[in-house]
Amino acid sequence: MEKIKTNKFCQSCGMPIKSDPQNGGTHADGSKNIIYCSYCYQKGVFYLKERLKKCKHFVKIK
């Protein structure tokens, strides 16, 4: 059985996936994407420029 890799953070904006109300984005076919958050990736399309302002408060700057 192949283990599915899960990411703790969106690989595009850095937001914690656990903070994403949708628990990840979606591929074009509607299946769940666990690499990017739903703010950055929906229906197989990246929305980072429009969504970055909404998710930046989830990311801590050290």
C-alpha positions as CSV (number, residue, x, y, z in Angstrom):
1,M,0.0,0.0,0.0
2,E,1.4,3.4,-1.0
3,K,1.5,6.1,1.6
4,I,0.1,9.4,0.6
5,K,2.3,12.3,1.4
6,T,0.6,15.2,3.2
7,N,2.1,18.7,3.6
8,K,1.8,20.8,6.7
9,F,2.0,24.0,4.7
10,C,0.7,25.2,1.3
11,Q,3.6,24.9,-1.1
12,S,2.6,28.2,-2.8
13,C,1.8,30.7,0.0
14,G,3.1,28.9,3.1
15,M,-0.2,28.9,5.0
16,P,-0.7,25.9,7.3
17,I,-3.0,23.4,5.6
18,K,-4.8,22.8,8.9
19,S,-5.9,26.5,8.9
20,D,-7.5,26.1,5.5
21,P,-11.3,25.8,5.9
22,Q,-11.4,23.5,2.8
23,N,-8.3,21.4,4.0
24,G,-6.6,21.9,0.6
25,G,-7.3,23.0,-2.9
26,T,-8.9,21.0,-5.7
27,H,-7.8,19.6,-9.1
28,A,-9.7,20.4,-12.3
29,D,-11.7,17.1,-11.9
30,G,-12.8,18.2,-8.3
31,S,-10.5,15.8,-6.5
32,K,-8.7,17.1,-3.4
33,N,-5.2,18.6,-3.7
34,I,-3.2,18.4,-0.4
35,I,-0.1,20.3,-1.7
36,Y,-1.8,23.7,-2.1
37,C,-4.4,25.5,0.0
38,S,-7.9,26.3,-1.3
39,Y,-7.0,30.0,-1.4
40,C,-4.2,29.4,-3.9
41,Y,-5.4,26.4,-6.0
42,Q,-9.1,25.8,-7.0
43,K,-10.4,23.6,-9.8
44,G,-6.9,23.2,-11.2
45,V,-6.1,26.9,-11.4
46,F,-3.8,29.0,-9.2
47,Y,-5.3,32.1,-7.6
48,L,-2.3,33.2,-5.6
49,K,-2.2,36.9,-6.6
50,E,-5.9,37.4,-5.6
51,R,-5.8,35.1,-2.5
52,L,-2.4,36.0,-1.0
53,K,-3.9,38.9,0.9
54,K,-6.5,36.6,2.5
55,C,-4.1,34.0,3.7
56,K,-1.0,36.0,4.7
57,H,-2.3,36.5,8.2
58,F,-2.1,32.8,8.7
59,V,1.7,32.8,8.1
60,K,4.0,33.9,10.9
61,I,7.1,35.9,10.0
62,K,10.0,35.0,12.2
